Amino acid sequence: MTQPLRDKLVAMLDVVYPALDCQFLADQLLNTMGLDPGMPPPPAHQNNWDESDIILITYADTVQKEGQKPLVTLRQFLNDCLSETISAVHILPFFPYSSDDGFSVMDYLAVNESHGGWEDIEAIARDYKLMADLVVNHMSARSRWFENFRKRVDPGKDYFFEGNPKDDLSAVVRPRTSPLLNAVQTDDGERYVWCTFSEDQVDLNFANPQVLIEFAAIIRYYLERGVVLFRLDAVAFLWKEPGTPSIHLQETHELIKIMRLLIEHHTPDAVVITETNVPNRENLTYFGNANEAHVIYNFSLPPLLINTMVTGDCRHLKTWLMSMPPAQLGTTYLNFIASHDGVGMRPTDGLLDEDEKQRLINTMTSFGGKVSYRRTPDGLDQPYEINISLYDALKGTVQGGADHWQLQRFICAHTIMLALEGIPAFYIHSLLASVNDLDRMENTGRLRSINRSQWEIEKLETELENPLSHHSKAYHELTRLIAIRRKQPAFHPNATQFTLHLGLQLFGFWRQSMRRDQSIFCIHNISNEVQQVALSTINLIGTDHWRDLISGMTIDDQAGTITLKPYQSVWLSNRD
């Protein structure tokens, strides 16, 4: 009797664990996940998304109400304000943690009591597609597993990756400036654990297959509680090997395939998303052959789009867009401009030169932003990310500093993001146009806190109801644009996309629905000056009737021109 799932799993495990009995390991994993080894695969190249999908990114406690658990308040806010706007919500790590606002997990199977309980998570999952973090690279130094590592007992004894200070670790790629190895005292002497991100975030040892089995159990637990979108946090660093860069190793890619295989056989419409904040070419490898990530973050988009908006020059954004391969069916991009982290600078490698990077950094710091650094293999510290709220990042230009076009520039950036190939994701503080939270940054001592504000729901509701508030103006215009976007087949995440050539101040591209019955020409004035667009340059089909979906303007003379005010956008469609 054939066992297609088991056979496929064994072949993958053989790559990672060539010295082990991978048939026995496969049986352990399948039993842990509750899967039949003979079950057929889900349909190949199946899109588990469409044009209506919009993701909100938020912490569990971003919106608060006195006397109420934050997850209850969050659900109230989602249902009251965003039920017609988003289809999915990414709740950033909601587990007990010791640092890094949740990413130093102490217990993968518990909900932080201060946020609420699993019943609150499940309630949100009933109303929206739920995205959760699988923090696979590291775990808290205060976790039970790590305490057991110190005591040299299981579970945990061999769950963490150890290094030797005598090894040549000069090639290891680092996202931080902190020491890579940290000495810890255990019951059988001093040991050195590998800490890619911080002393409190100790890297897990997937060379021990028991760690993979543990994560299979964690994955199943999440699936049974309604999680359908899995964000594999910091997954590029998963497999370590002294003498190598210890990033993007083949074993890492194979482990992603294994996790995807288990997830999609348990829940065929579940989606795996890899979080790999690296240069663009490296990032694209996480699609594999449509057998690794279903979705990858478009990490080059935030810095390139911000750079475009503050320079008034779309040259680099256009060049990048032209170089991006269309995602195969069953895979797509996740588009975002801001997140809980900063604006990554590594994804600009090969896209911006050093002078352009420094000009962007200087502009962001003049708008109140801060810079975090990483250590290169040769011991130098280089900018890793810019920490700033998106609204403040767009308060002016490189030429003239802050100006009165901040809101228009902010809306234009999101209008571009909404129309691009892929699934749009809005960080809650972008949807609300939150500003730099310097007080929170000062209180926590962490630069990333500048864009991790917390809102009292009463104050937030007051701001959103005040027509003079910039929060209200941004929120209402963005939700209006999202409502338009969600109805257009040409904005399906896998619909055709071609870049238009309209000069340096006009950024444009063409989308066509998968059935080819709708075309949308997306044209954006990314400058602070009025621009004219000759309609003859975009070749509107003469027999169709064209209308701007944003303003309602109809095109009566297809040989004429349209005038775009500073930071104005049009979505010219032949179908309403």
C-alpha positions in Angstrom: 0.0 0.0 0.0 1.4 3.4 -1.0 1.9 6.0 1.7 2.5 9.3 -0.3 2.6 11.6 2.8 5.0 9.4 4.7 7.2 8.7 1.7 7.5 12.4 0.9 8.2 13.3 4.6 10.9 10.6 4.8 12.7 12.0 1.7 12.8 15.5 3.3 13.9 14.2 6.7 16.8 12.3 5.0 18.3 15.6 3.9 18.2 17.1 7.4 19.0 14.0 9.4 21.0 11.6 7.1 22.4 9.6 10.1 19.0 8.9 11.6 16.2 6.4 11.0 14.0 8.8 9.2 11.2 6.4 8.7 10.8 6.1 12.4 11.1 9.9 12.8 8.4 10.4 10.1 6.0 8.1 11.9 6.6 10.1 15.1 5.8 13.4 13.4 2.7 12.0 11.7 1.5 10.6 14.9 2.1 13.9 16.7 0.1 15.7 14.0 -2.6 13.1 13.9 -2.1 12.5 10.2 -2.7 9.4 8.1 0.5 8.5 6.3 -1.4 7.5 3.2 -3.4 10.7 2.8 -3.1 12.5 -0.5 -1.6 16.0 -0.8 -3.9 19.1 -1.0 -4.4 20.5 -4.5 -1.2 21.9 -6.0 -0.9 25.6 -6.7 -4.1 26.4 -4.8 -4.6 30.1 -4.0 -5.9 30.3 -0.4 -6.6 34.1 -0.9 -8.2 36.5 -3.2 -8.6 40.3 -3.7 -10.8 40.7 -0.6 -7.9 39.6 1.8 -6.5 42.4 4.0 -4.4 41.6 7.0 -4.2 43.7 10.2 -1.0 43.5 12.3 -1.3 44.3 16.0 -0.2 43.4 19.4 -2.7 41.8 21.7 -2.6 44.8 24.0 -2.3 47.7 21.5 -5.9 48.7 22.3 -6.8 48.8 25.9 -9.7 49.4 28.2 -9.5 49.7 32.0 -10.8 46.6 33.8 -11.0 44.5 30.6 -8.5 42.0 29.2 -6.8 43.4 26.1 -7.8 40.5 23.8 -11.5 41.2 24.6 -10.9 44.9 23.9 -9.1 44.1 20.6 -12.0 41.9 19.4 -14.5 44.7 20.3 -12.4 47.2 18.3 -12.1 44.8 15.3 -15.8 44.1 15.2 -16.8 47.8 15.8 -14.4 49.4 13.4 -12.8 46.9 11.0 -15.2 44.1 10.4 -15.9 45.3 6.8 -12.2 46.3 6.2 -10.0 43.3 7.1 -10.2 39.5 6.5 -7.4 38.4 8.8 -5.6 39.6 11.9 -2.0 38.9 12.9 -1.8 39.0 16.6 1.9 39.4 17.4 3.2 36.9 20.1 0.5 36.6 22.8 2.4 34.1 24.9 4.1 34.5 28.3 7.4 36.2 27.5 10.5 37.7 29.2 11.6 40.4 26.7 11.3 41.8 23.1 7.6 42.5 23.4 6.7 38.8 23.1 9.4 37.4 20.9 11.2 35.8 23.8 8.6 33.1 24.4 8.5 31.3 27.8 5.7 29.0 27.0 4.4 28.3 23.5 1.2 26.6 24.7 -0.1 29.4 27.0 -1.7 32.8 26.5 -0.2 35.6 28.5 -2.7 36.0 31.4 -2.5 39.7 31.3 -3.8 39.6 27.7 -6.6 37.0 28.2 -6.9 33.3 27.5 -7.2 30.8 24.6 -11.0 31.4 24.6 -10.3 35.0 23.6 -7.9 33.9 20.8 -10.5 31.4 19.6 -13.2 34.0 19.6 -11.2 36.2 17.3 -10.4 33.2 15.1 -14.1 32.6 14.6 -14.5 36.1 13.1 -11.3 36.5 11.2 -8.5 34.4 9.7 -6.0 34.3 12.5 -2.3 34.7 12.0 0.1 33.7 14.8 3.9 33.7 15.2 5.7 30.4 15.3 8.9 31.7 17.0 11.0 28.8 15.8 14.5 30.2 16.0 14.9 30.9 19.7 13.2 30.7 23.1 13.4 32.7 26.4 16.3 32.1 28.7 13.7 32.0 31.5 11.6 29.3 29.9 11.1 25.8 31.5 13.0 24.2 28.6 16.1 26.4 29.2 15.9 25.8 33.0 16.0 22.1 32.2 18.9 22.7 29.9 20.8 24.2 32.9 19.7 21.2 35.0 20.7 18.8 32.2 17.3 17.1 32.2 14.5 16.6 29.6 12.6 18.2 28.1 15.2 20.8 27.3 18.6 19.1 28.0 19.7 19.2 24.3 17.1 21.6 23.0 19.4 24.6 22.6 22.3 25.2 20.2 25.7 25.3 21.8 28.9 26.8 20.4 32.6 26.8 21.2 34.4 30.1 21.5 37.4 28.5 19.8 35.4 27.9 16.6 35.8 30.2 13.7 32.5 32.1 13.8 33.6 35.1 11.7 31.4 34.1 8.8 28.2 34.1 10.8 25.7 36.7 9.6 24.4 38.8 12.5 21.3 40.9 12.8 22.6 42.5 16.1 25.7 43.8 17.7 25.4 41.7 20.9 27.8 38.7 21.5 26.8 35.6 19.5 27.8 33.1 22.3 26.7 33.5 25.9 28.3 31.5 28.8 25.8 29.9 31.1 26.4 27.7 34.2 24.8 24.3 34.1 24.8 21.4 36.5 27.7 19.8 34.6 29.7 23.0 34.1 29.9 26.1 31.9 28.4 25.9 28.4 28.2 28.4 25.6 24.8 28.9 24.0 24.2 30.5 20.6 22.2 33.8 20.8 21.5 35.2 17.4 19.3 38.1 18.7 19.9 38.6 22.5 21.2 37.0 25.6 17.6 36.3 26.6 16.7 34.7 23.3 18.6 31.4 23.1 18.7 29.6 19.7 17.0 26.3 19.5 18.8 23.2 18.3 16.9 21.6 15.4 19.8 19.2 14.9 18.0 17.4 17.7 14.9 15.9 16.0 13.1 16.0 19.3 12.9 19.8 18.9 11.1 19.3 15.6 8.7 16.9 17.2 8.0 19.4 19.9 7.2 22.0 17.3 4.9 19.6 15.4 2.9 19.3 18.6 2.8 23.1 19.0 1.7 23.5 15.4 -1.2 21.1 15.9 -2.2 22.9 19.1 -2.4 26.2 17.2 -4.3 24.7 14.3 -6.9 23.2 16.7 -7.4 26.7 18.2 -8.1 28.4 14.9 -4.7 29.6 13.7 -4.6 29.3 9.9 -1.7 31.6 9.0 1.7 30.7 10.4 4.4 33.4 10.5 7.8 31.6 10.8 9.7 34.2 12.8 13.4 34.7 12.1 13.4 31.4 10.2 16.4 32.1 8.0 18.7 31.5 11.0 17.1 28.2 12.0 20.1 25.8 11.2 23.5 26.7 12.5 26.9 25.4 11.5 30.2 26.9 12.7 32.4 27.9 9.8 29.4 29.0 7.6 27.2 32.1 7.6 24.5 30.1 9.5 21.8 31.7 7.5 19.7 30.3 4.6 21.4 26.8 5.0 19.8 24.0 3.0 18.6 22.3 6.2 16.6 25.5 7.0 14.8 25.3 3.7 14.1 21.6 4.1 12.7 22.2 7.6 10.4 24.8 6.2 9.2 22.3 3.6 8.6 19.7 6.4 6.6 22.2 8.5 4.5 23.2 5.5 3.9 19.6 4.6 2.5 18.9 8.1 0.5 22.1 8.3 -1.2 21.8 4.9 -2.1 18.1 5.3 -3.7 18.9 8.6 -5.5 22.0 7.3 -5.4 22.4 3.5 -6.3 26.1 3.5 -3.6 27.0 6.1 -0.8 29.3 4.9 2.9 29.4 5.8 4.6 32.8 5.8 8.3 33.2 6.2 9.8 36.3 8.0 13.2 36.8 6.4 14.4 40.3 6.6 17.3 39.9 4.2 18.3 41.2 0.7 15.7 40.7 -2.0 17.4 37.9 -3.9 17.9 35.9 -0.7 14.3 36.6 0.4 12.9 35.2 -2.9 14.5 31.8 -2.3 11.9 31.1 0.5 9.3 30.3 -2.1 11.3 27.2 -3.0 9.6 25.5 -5.9 6.2 26.5 -4.6 6.9 24.1 -1.8 8.2 26.3 1.0 6.5 29.5 2.0 3.1 30.1 0.5 3.7 33.8 1.2 6.9 35.8 1.7 7.2 39.3 3.1 8.1 42.0 0.5 10.8 43.4 2.8 12.3 45.7 0.1 9.0 47.5 -0.3 9.0 49.6 2.9 12.4 51.3 2.5 12.0 51.7 -1.2 8.5 53.1 -1.0 9.5 55.5 1.8 12.6 56.6 -0.1 10.4 57.2 -3.2 7.9 59.3 -1.2 10.6 61.5 0.4 12.7 62.0 -2.7 9.9 62.4 -5.2 11.8 60.0 -7.5 10.5 56.5 -8.2 13.5 55.3 -10.2 14.6 52.6 -7.7 11.0 51.5 -6.8 10.3 51.1 -10.5 13.5 49.2 -11.2 12.8 46.9 -8.3 9.2 46.3 -9.3 10.3 45.4 -12.9 12.8 42.8 -11.4 10.3 41.0 -9.2 9.2 37.7 -10.6 5.4 37.0 -10.7 4.6 34.6 -7.9 3.5 31.2 -9.0 -0.1 30.2 -8.4 -0.3 29.0 -4.8 2.3 31.5 -3.7 2.2 35.3 -3.3 3.8 38.3 -1.6 2.8 40.0 1.6 3.0 43.8 1.0 3.5 46.1 3.9 5.1 49.5 4.6 5.3 49.4 8.4 5.4 46.7 11.0 6.1 46.3 14.7 9.8 46.3 13.8 11.7 49.1 12.1 12.2 49.8 8.4 14.8 47.2 7.4 17.9 48.5 5.6 19.4 45.1 4.6 16.6 44.6 2.0 18.0 47.7 0.2 21.3 46.1 -0.5 21.9 46.1 -4.2 18.9 48.5 -4.7 20.1 51.7 -3.1 23.8 52.9 -3.0 25.5 53.8 0.2 25.0 57.6 -0.3 21.3 57.0 -0.9 20.9 54.8 2.2 22.7 57.5 4.3 20.4 60.2 2.9 17.4 58.2 3.8 18.7 57.6 7.3 19.5 61.3 7.8 16.0 62.3 6.6 14.4 59.8 9.0 16.4 60.9 11.9 15.5 64.5 11.2 11.9 63.4 11.5 12.5 61.9 14.9 13.6 58.4 13.9 16.3 56.3 15.4 18.7 53.8 13.9 19.5 50.2 15.1 22.7 48.5 14.1 24.0 45.0 13.2 27.5 43.6 13.3 29.1 42.4 10.1 31.5 39.5 9.9 34.4 41.9 9.7 33.4 43.4 13.0 31.9 46.7 11.7 28.5 48.0 12.8 26.1 48.9 10.0 22.6 50.3 10.0 20.1 47.4 10.3 16.8 49.2 10.6 15.3 52.7 11.0 12.9 52.9 14.0 10.1 55.4 13.3 6.3 55.6 12.9 5.3 55.5 9.3 3.2 58.7 9.6 6.3 60.6 10.9 8.5 59.0 8.3 6.5 60.7 5.6 6.2 64.2 7.2 8.4 65.8 4.6 11.1 65.4 1.9 14.8 65.1 1.6 14.9 68.5 0.0 12.8 70.7 2.3 12.2 68.8 5.6 8.7 68.7 7.1 5.9 70.3 5.0 2.1 70.4 4.8 1.8 67.3 2.5 2.3 64.7 5.3 -1.2 63.2 5.2 -1.4 63.2 1.4 2.0 61.5 1.1 0.9 58.9 3.7 -2.3 58.1 1.8 -0.4 57.9 -1.5 2.1 55.4 -0.1 -0.8 53.1 1.1 -2.6 53.5 -2.2 0.4 52.1 -4.0 0.7 49.3 -1.5 -2.9 48.3 -1.9 -2.7 48.0 -5.7 0.5 45.9 -5.9 0.6 42.2 -6.6 0.3 40.4 -3.3 -1.7 40.6 -0.1 -1.8 44.0 1.7 -1.0 44.1 5.4 -1.6 47.1 7.6 0.2 47.6 10.9 -2.4 49.0 13.2 -0.4 52.1 13.9 -0.3 52.9 10.2 -4.1 52.4 9.8 -4.5 54.8 12.8 -1.6 57.2 11.7 0.0 57.0 15.1 3.1 59.2 15.6 6.5 58.6 17.2 6.0 57.4 20.8 9.1 58.9 22.3 7.9 58.5 25.8 7.4 54.8 25.4 10.8 54.4 23.8 12.4 56.3 26.7 10.5 54.2 29.3 11.4 50.8 27.8 14.9 51.8 26.6 14.2 50.0 23.3 14.3 51.9 20.0 11.5 49.7 18.5 9.1 51.0 21.1 8.9 54.3 19.2 6.3 52.5 16.9 4.7 50.3 19.5 2.2 52.7 21.1 -0.8 51.6 23.1 -4.2 53.3 22.8 -6.9 53.6 25.4 -10.0 52.7 23.4 -12.0 55.7 24.6 -9.3 58.1 23.4 -8.9 56.2 20.1 -12.7 56.3 19.5 -12.7 60.1 20.3 -9.9 60.6 17.7 -11.6 58.6 15.0 -14.8 60.5 15.5 -13.2 63.9 15.3 -13.2 65.0 11.6 -10.4 67.4 12.3 -8.0 64.7 13.7 -5.3 63.4 11.3 -6.0 60.0 12.8 -9.6 60.2 11.7 -8.7 61.5 8.2 -6.2 58.8 7.6 -8.4 56.0 9.0 -11.5 56.9 7.0 -9.6 57.4 3.8 -7.7 54.2 4.1 -10.8 52.2 5.0 -12.5 53.8 2.0 -9.7 52.8 -0.3 -9.6 49.2 1.1 -13.3 48.9 0.5 -12.8 49.8 -3.2 -9.8 47.5 -3.5 -11.6 44.4 -2.1 -14.1 44.4 -4.9 -11.7 44.5 -7.9 -10.7 41.1 -9.5 -7.7 42.9 -11.1 -6.3 43.3 -7.5 -6.3 39.6 -6.9 -2.9 38.8 -5.3 -1.9 36.8 -8.3 -3.4 39.0 -11.0 -1.1 40.1 -13.8 1.1 43.1 -13.2 3.2 45.2 -15.6 5.3 48.3 -14.8 4.5 51.6 -16.6 7.1 54.1 -17.7 5.8 57.5 -17.0 8.9 59.4 -15.8 10.4 59.7 -12.3 7.6 61.6 -10.6 4.8 59.3 -11.7 4.8 55.7 -10.5 2.5 53.5 -12.4 1.6 49.9 -13.1 -1.1 47.9 -14.8 -3.1 45.1 -13.2 -5.3 42.6 -15.1 -7.7 40.2 -13.6 -7.0 36.5 -13.9 -10.0 36.1 -16.2 -8.7 39.1 -18.2 -12.0 40.9 -18.0 -10.8 43.8 -15.8 -7.8 46.1 -16.3 -6.7 48.8 -13.8 -4.1 51.4 -14.5 -2.6 52.5 -11.2 -0.9 55.9 -11.5 0.5 57.8 -8.5 2.0 61.3 -8.4 4.8 60.7 -5.9 6.0 64.3 -6.0 4.9 67.6 -4.3 4.2 69.2 -7.7 1.3 68.9 -10.1 1.9 66.3 -12.9 0.2 65.8 -16.2 -0.4 62.3 -17.7 -1.0 61.9 -21.4 -3.5 59.1 -21.6 -2.1 58.0 -25.0 1.0 56.8 -23.1 -0.9 54.1 -21.2 -2.9 52.8 -24.2 -6.4 52.6 -22.8 -8.5 50.2 -24.9 -10.6 52.5 -27.0 -13.8 50.4 -27.0 -13.9 50.3 -23.2 -15.3 52.9 -20.8 -12.8 54.0 -18.2 -13.4 55.4 -14.8 -11.2 56.3 -11.8 -12.3 54.1 -9.0 -10.9 56.5 -6.3 -12.5 59.8 -7.4 -15.3 58.6 -9.7 -14.0 60.6 -12.6 -14.8 59.2 -16.0 -12.5 59.4 -19.0 -14.3 61.0 -21.9 -11.3 61.8 -24.1 -8.8 58.9 -24.3 -6.4 61.1 -26.3 -6.4 63.8 -23.7 -4.6 64.2 -20.4 -5.4 64.0 -16.7 -3.9 66.2 -14.0 -2.7 64.8 -10.8 -2.3 67.0 -7.7 0.7 66.4 -5.5 0.5 62.8 -4.1 -2.8 62.1 -5.9 -3.5 58.6 -7.2 -5.9 57.2 -9.8 -7.1 53.6 -10.4 -8.3 53.8 -14.0 -10.6 50.8 -14.5 -12.6 49.5 -17.5 -15.0 47.8 -15.1 -16.7 49.2 -12.0 
